[in-house]
Amino acid sequence: MISVKIDDSAVQQLQQRLAGLAPRVVAQVYKALQPLIYQSLQTAVPKYFAGSAGKGGSSDLLTSRSGKEGRRPYIRPRPYLRPAINDLQQALPDLLEQAIQQVQVSE
């Protein structure tokens, strides 16, 4: 499992930002945030592993998790993903703002 530690002050800022939103808006922001995080990781991972992708492309690095007969194999910790996770931690406040803006525009 990859653990992520975000600075306490950053967490507090995110919580304050979300606390000012209606519950239904928070749910919509969550849905809007998911693809933004995925896209961010898709961009960050190849930056650190250029040329290491298999025949399936770099997206397989994030999505190929099923083993034989559809069972989910044990996934060992991946310290080599730490730089990409660090990038995501830095980008998360901006991604949250993007998601909030997307939801507010669509209302």
N, C-alpha and C positions, 0 to 999 in steps of 0.2 A: 504494500500500500504506500502511496506517496502522500506524505503529510505536508500540509501547507501551513505556515505560520505567518500571519499578517500582523503587522505592527498594531499594538493596542490603540494608538491614537487614530490610525486609519480605520480600524474597525468601528471606533466610536463615531467618526465622521460619517461612515456609511450608514450606521444605525440611525443617526440623527436625520440623515437625508431621507431614509426610508420611513422614519416615524412620522414625517410630515405628509405622507401620502395616504390616501384612502386604501383600505384593505383590498378592494377589487383592483385598484391600480397597481398595488404591490404584486398581486398575482399576475397581472399582465406584464409588468416589468420583468418578473421572473421568466416568463415565457419568451420575452424578447431578448433577455440576457443570455439564454442558453446558446442560441446559434452564434452570438457575438463571441462568446468564450471559445466555442469550438473553432470558429474561424481564426481567432487569435492564436490558438494552439497549432492549427494547421499551418499557419504562417511561421510560427516560432520554431517548431520542431525541425523542419528541413534546414533552417538557418544553421543549426548546430550539427546536423547530420547529412550535409550535402554529399551526394554520391553514395550514400549507404542504403538507399531505398531498394527494395527488391523489385521484382517484375511488376508487382501490383501497384507500385507508386508509393509516395510518402503517406498518403491517407491511410494505407494499411497499417502503418505504425500505430495509429490511434484507434483503429476500428477492429482489427483482427484479434478477437479475444476468444472465439469459440474453438473448442478442441474437437476430438472425434465424437461423433454422434451427437453433436450439439451441446455437449457438456462444457461448462466453463472451467478451464484449467486453473490451477493455482498460478497466480501471477506474482513473481518475485518482485521485491522492491527494485526500482530502476533509478539509481542515483544519477545516471547519465542524463535523465530528464530534468534534473535540478535547474540548469540554466533556463530552460523553457518555462518551468514553473515560476522561476524568479521573474521572468519577463511578464508572465500573466499576472503576478502579484502587483507589479508596477502599473500594468494596464487596467486592472480591475476597476478603479474609481472612474476612469474615463469610459470604460465599457458600460458601467452602471448609468452614467449620465446619458450615454447614447441610447440605452434602452428606455430610460425615462422619457427622453425627448421623442423617441419613436411612438411610445404609448400616448403621450400628450398630443402629438400631431394627429394621431388616428382617432382621437375622441372628438 
